[in-house]
Amino acid sequence: MVTDLRQLADALLEAWNGHDIDRILSLYALDHHGEDVSQAYPIQGHQGIGRVVSAIFQAFPDLSFTNEELIIQDDRLAIAWVMRGTHQGMVMNIPPTRRPVRVRGSSFFTVNNGKIARSLHIWDVAGLLRGIRLLPDL
């Protein structure tokens, strides 16, 4: 099972870095339930995932993720990641600034039958806002 979860994590990062929404959706259960610190409501099913992923790709068309650390335990994955991209579209109701950003975060996944059933994404929203110059450096 460890090998399968490692492959799932690799496939997920490949799909994000390839901007392949269909491939991303194929890795999630149809009844997926997710939470993201930047979202006011839970991310439900493929429709919710597709909405969030599309918005992120529009905001950062050159987005890429780097896996900093992967932890696998039973049916759970934890990925510490770094996202890089240029703010070229609306994000959190903020118009494009054309500034490059580097944001750290962690995602936690529960996997059932080879698909992501639950997810939690915790990331440095303040770091993003500093990167696009809406918050001062601390």
PyMOL commands that set and color helices and strands:
alter all, ss='L'
color gray80, all
select helices_A, chain A and resi 2-17+21-26+45-59+125-131
alter helices_A, ss='H'
color red, helices_A
select strands_A, chain A and resi 28-36+43-44+64-73+76-86+100-112+115-123
alter strands_A, ss='S'
color yellow, strands_A
deselect
rebuild
show_as cartoon
